[in-house]
């Protein structure tokens, strides 16, 4: 069997610069997993990127990097996209119809401390699209994400599979109505945002992804030694988690300042190091400063 293509860029590196210029240097069919958390085009104050483009400009730019992401994926490769409400529908179509990727799941990441709104429902979610290049050939490590089933936890049913079950889909409108919050076996993922009082907060990027969120994706859709690419490295969480989980990684970041901060995070990470944040979202992983008592 011929050897799989390898990226022309050195692995386990962050490259500072434009994602399109960098990804065009990556060998076709060489990447196992791509995770992209691009700018949402909502006017966020990045230091060197204009996040207030016209819709046509934004979608035309998206089409360019979407084509490159599809090109660099292995035939069995996987692509995850994080996106907000404003362009979720357009980007889903861009990758499904425009690039021919197969959508496996439309996951909702629900978090607390959402953006407060006065004249509409406050936002507390992000869309996570799970695509594969080939709908019949892809990696899905179900053994790494199985959770106890209701038969095991609630009914003590002897017929329950002791290995647990693969998470399924469910809608929960009011998590406070459930004594234990969101169940892990749903496609509405409850993972708190990385807020200012959290231990894992890097403190220099307003859109930091939780390590536990990336951990689930990377464990499920890649194996140790596989190559994970993040074209919009941002706070660097994808690369840090990939390194901790024993994957090879490539990352691109436009901002020189963000890139320097990511390098610091990568230097502090090592293979086998536990991920930050509690695996159980309702406990652990959060350290808030003590509040002074009122007289």
C-alpha positions in Angstrom: 0.0 0.0 0.0 1.5 3.4 -0.9 2.3 5.8 1.9 -0.3 8.4 2.7 0.6 12.0 1.6 2.2 14.2 4.2 1.8 17.9 4.5 4.6 19.9 2.9 4.7 22.1 6.0 6.5 20.9 9.1 4.2 19.3 11.6 3.6 20.3 15.2 3.9 23.9 14.3 1.9 27.1 14.4 2.4 29.3 11.3 1.6 33.0 11.7 0.0 34.4 8.6 -3.0 34.3 6.4 -4.9 30.9 6.5 -5.4 30.8 2.7 -1.7 31.4 2.0 -0.7 28.7 4.5 -3.2 26.1 3.7 -2.4 26.2 0.0 1.1 24.8 1.0 -0.5 21.7 2.6 -0.4 18.6 0.5 -3.8 17.4 -0.9 -5.3 14.5 1.0 -2.9 14.6 3.9 -5.0 15.8 6.9 -7.1 13.5 9.1 -9.1 16.1 11.0 -9.8 19.8 10.5 -11.5 21.9 13.2 -12.4 25.4 12.1 -13.8 28.2 14.3 -13.7 31.1 11.8 -14.7 34.7 12.5 -18.5 34.9 12.6 -18.7 38.2 10.8 -20.5 39.9 13.7 -18.2 42.8 14.2 -16.0 41.2 16.9 -13.0 43.4 17.7 -10.1 41.2 16.5 -6.7 43.0 16.5 -5.8 42.6 12.8 -8.9 41.1 11.1 -12.0 43.0 9.9 -15.0 41.1 11.2 -17.6 43.4 9.6 -17.5 42.5 5.9 -20.5 42.5 3.7 -22.4 39.2 3.4 -21.2 38.7 -0.1 -17.5 39.3 0.8 -17.7 37.0 3.8 -19.3 34.2 1.9 -16.9 34.5 -1.1 -14.0 34.3 1.4 -15.6 31.3 3.1 -15.9 29.6 -0.3 -12.1 30.0 -0.8 -11.0 28.4 2.4 -13.8 25.8 2.3 -12.4 24.6 -1.0 -8.9 24.3 0.5 -10.1 22.5 3.7 -11.9 19.9 1.5 -8.8 19.5 -0.7 -6.4 18.8 2.2 -8.6 16.2 3.9 -7.8 12.6 3.5 -10.4 10.5 1.7 -11.4 9.2 5.2 -11.0 12.7 6.7 -13.3 14.6 9.0 -14.2 18.3 9.2 -15.8 20.1 12.2 -17.1 23.7 11.9 -18.1 26.0 14.7 -20.3 28.9 13.6 -22.9 31.3 15.0 -26.5 31.8 14.0 -25.9 34.5 11.4 -24.3 32.3 8.8 -24.9 28.8 10.0 -27.4 28.0 7.2 -25.2 29.4 4.4 -22.0 27.6 5.6 -23.8 24.3 6.0 -24.9 24.6 2.4 -21.4 25.8 1.3 -19.7 22.6 2.7 -22.5 20.1 1.9 -23.6 21.2 -1.5 -20.7 23.4 -2.5 -17.9 21.0 -1.4 -19.7 17.7 -1.4 -19.0 16.9 2.2 -21.5 14.6 4.0 -23.1 16.0 7.2 -23.1 13.4 10.0 -24.4 15.6 12.8 -25.6 19.1 13.5 -24.6 19.5 17.1 -25.6 22.3 19.4 -23.0 23.5 21.9 -25.0 25.0 24.8 -23.1 27.1 27.3 -23.9 29.2 30.4 -23.1 32.9 30.6 -24.5 33.6 27.2 -24.6 37.1 25.7 -27.4 39.1 27.4 -29.9 40.6 25.0 -32.7 43.1 25.8 -34.9 42.7 22.7 -34.5 39.0 21.8 -33.7 35.7 23.5 -30.2 35.7 24.9 -27.8 33.6 22.9 -26.1 30.7 24.7 -25.2 28.3 21.9 -22.9 27.7 18.9 -23.6 25.4 16.0 -21.1 22.5 15.5 -21.3 20.9 12.0 -19.7 17.4 11.8 -18.8 16.6 8.2 -16.9 13.7 6.6 -15.4 13.6 3.1 -16.7 10.2 2.3 -20.1 9.2 3.8 -19.1 5.5 3.8 -15.5 5.7 4.9 -14.6 7.7 8.0 -13.3 7.3 11.5 -15.7 7.3 14.5 -14.2 6.1 17.8 -17.4 5.3 19.6 -15.5 3.5 22.4 -14.0 6.8 23.4 -17.4 8.6 23.8 -19.8 6.0 25.1 -21.8 7.0 28.1 -24.0 5.1 30.5 -27.5 4.5 29.2 -30.8 5.1 30.9 -31.2 1.4 31.2 -28.1 1.3 33.3 -28.5 4.5 35.3 -32.3 4.6 35.8 -33.8 1.2 35.3 -31.0 -1.2 36.3 -31.9 -3.3 33.3 -29.7 -6.3 32.9 -30.1 -6.1 29.1 -28.0 -2.8 29.1 -24.7 -2.9 27.3 -22.1 -2.7 30.0 -20.0 -0.6 27.6 -22.7 2.1 27.5 -24.1 3.6 24.4 -23.2 6.1 21.7 -24.8 9.5 22.4 -28.0 10.2 20.6 -30.1 13.3 19.9 -32.3 15.0 22.4 -33.9 18.5 23.0 -33.8 20.0 26.5 -35.4 23.4 26.7 -34.8 24.1 30.4 -31.7 22.5 31.9 -32.7 23.8 35.3 -35.6 21.4 35.2 -33.3 18.5 35.3 -31.6 17.8 38.7 -28.4 16.7 36.9 -28.5 19.1 34.0 -27.9 18.0 30.4 -27.3 14.3 29.9 -24.0 13.5 28.1 -25.9 11.3 25.6 -27.3 14.0 23.5 -26.4 16.2 20.5 -27.0 19.2 22.7 -23.6 19.5 24.4 -23.5 21.3 27.7 -20.0 22.7 28.2 -19.5 26.0 29.9 -17.8 28.8 28.1 -14.3 29.6 29.3 -15.2 32.6 31.5 -13.0 35.1 33.3 -13.1 33.2 36.6 -12.2 29.8 35.1 -8.9 28.2 35.8 -8.2 27.4 32.2 -8.8 31.0 31.0 -5.8 32.3 29.1 -7.0 35.9 29.4 -6.0 37.3 26.1 -8.5 36.0 23.6 -12.3 36.6 24.0 -13.3 33.5 22.1 -11.4 30.7 23.8 -12.8 27.2 23.2 -13.0 24.8 26.2 -10.4 22.0 26.1 -13.1 19.4 27.0 -15.1 20.4 23.9 -12.1 19.9 21.6 -11.2 16.8 23.5 -14.5 15.1 22.6 -14.1 15.9 18.9 -10.4 15.0 18.6 -10.8 11.7 20.5 -13.8 10.7 18.4 -12.5 11.6 14.9 -8.8 10.9 15.1 -6.3 8.4 16.5 -3.0 9.0 18.2 -0.4 10.1 15.6 -3.1 11.5 13.2 -2.8 15.0 11.9 -5.2 17.7 13.2 -5.4 21.1 11.4 -6.9 24.4 12.7 -6.8 27.1 10.0 -8.1 29.8 12.6 -6.0 28.9 15.6 -7.3 31.9 17.7 -6.6 31.0 21.3 -4.8 27.8 20.3 -7.0 25.3 22.1 -7.3 22.9 19.2 -3.5 22.6 18.9 -3.0 22.3 22.7 -5.5 19.6 23.0 -4.2 17.7 19.9 -0.7 17.8 21.5 -2.0 16.6 24.9 -3.8 13.7 23.2 -0.8 12.6 21.2 -1.9 13.9 17.8 0.3 15.8 15.2 -1.0 19.3 14.6 -0.8 22.2 12.2 -2.2 25.7 13.0 -2.5 29.0 11.2 -3.1 32.4 12.9 -3.2 35.8 11.3 -2.5 37.8 14.4 1.2 38.0 15.4 0.2 38.8 19.0 -2.2 35.8 19.2 0.4 33.6 17.6 3.0 34.5 20.2 0.5 33.7 23.0 -0.4 30.3 21.4 3.2 29.4 21.3 3.4 29.9 25.0 0.4 27.7 25.6 2.0 25.0 23.4 5.3 25.1 25.2 3.5 24.5 28.5 1.5 21.5 27.1 2.9 18.0 26.8 1.6 14.6 25.6 -0.5 12.9 28.2 -1.3 16.0 30.2 -4.9 16.1 31.5 -7.3 18.5 29.7 -8.3 21.6 31.5 -11.9 21.7 32.8 -14.0 19.1 34.3 -15.1 16.2 32.1 -18.4 16.5 33.9 -19.6 20.0 33.0 -21.6 20.6 36.2 -18.7 20.1 38.6 -15.0 20.8 38.6 -12.8 22.9 36.3 -13.9 26.2 37.6 -12.2 28.3 40.1 -13.8 31.6 41.0 -12.2 34.2 43.2 -13.6 34.6 46.7 -16.1 37.3 47.2 -15.9 39.7 50.1 -18.7 39.3 52.6 -21.1 42.2 53.1 -21.3 43.7 56.5 
